[in-house]
Amino acid sequence: MYAVIKSGGKQYRVESGGKLRVESLAADVGAAISFDQVLLVGNGESVKVGAPLISGALVKGTVLGHGRGDKVKIFKIRRRKHYQKTQGHRQNYTEVRIDDIVQG
């Protein structure tokens, strides 16, 4: 069984027992968390698609930890104008283990 959820403005395909890195969530490590914005639930050949969400569907998970992603370097240059700008960014994330998918 799998589902497509929406979290942090992005969509993720999740399966029960899998791990997932989402945008940083305000939850403690070991806390139970649920995603209620479920867009699609599939089980074998049967697929249930929401318009846009499936009412009553829920994806339950456990927070495994928080961290920061790899550094992304931003480099801007204007040729022949003596302009160079270097910037870096590291995005915060929360790692979640998917425990259960409840159909609506």
N, C-alpha and C positions, 0 to 999 in steps of 0.2 A: 504494500500500500504506500502511496506517495501523495504529496500535496504540494501546492504552490502557495506560498504565503507572501505577504507584503510587510516589510519592516524597514524603517528608516528610508523610505522612498525608493527602495529596491525590491525586486521580486526574487525569491529563492525557491528552488525545488528541493524538498526535504523528504527523507524517508525515516521510518522509525528505527532508532538505534544509531543514526548518523550524527556527525558533528557539523557545526555550522558557525561561521564567523559573520556576525551582523554588526551594524553600527552600534556604538557604545550605548548600553542600556543602564539605567539607574537601578541596579539590583545587586545584592550581595552574592558572593561566591557560595554555591550550594543551594541557593534559593530556587524555588519552583517558579517557572514563568510560563505564561500562556500567550499564544498569538491568536487573536480572534479575527484578523483580516485574512481569511482563507479564500483564495480565488478559484482553486480547482482541487478536486480530490479524485484520485484514480485508484482502482483496485482491479488489477487484471485487465479484462476487456471493458469493464464499465467505468466510464469517466463522467463525473458530475462537475459541470462548469457553472460558476456563479454569474450573476448579472448585476453588479460587478462582484459581489461577495456572496458566499454560501451562508445562509442564516443558520445559526446553531452549530456550525463546524468550528472546531477548536484544535490547535496543535499545542501539546504540552511538552515542556522541556525543563532542563536543569542547567543553571549557569555553572560552567566549569572554570571560567577565569576571565580576567580582563587583560588587555595588552595594547601594544602599539605596533602598527604595521611597519613595513619597510619604508625607508626614506625615499620620497619622490623628489627629484631635483627639477627645478624650474629655471631655465636659462633664457633670458631675453636679450636680443642684440639688434641694434639698428646699424646697418653697415654704413661706413664712412661718416658716422656722426659721433663717434667716441662715446657710445652708450652701451653699457653692459650691465645686466642685473642678474644676480644669482639668488635663488630663494630655495628653501627646502620645506618639506611638510611630512609629518608622520600622522596618519589617521588612527584614532583610538578605535578599538573593537571589543566586542564581548563574544566569547566562545560559548556556544550552547550545545548541549546534547539533546537530541529529540527523543522523547520517551514514548509518546503516544499521539496518534492522530484520531480524533473523534469526528465522525461524519455527522452532518446536520440533518 
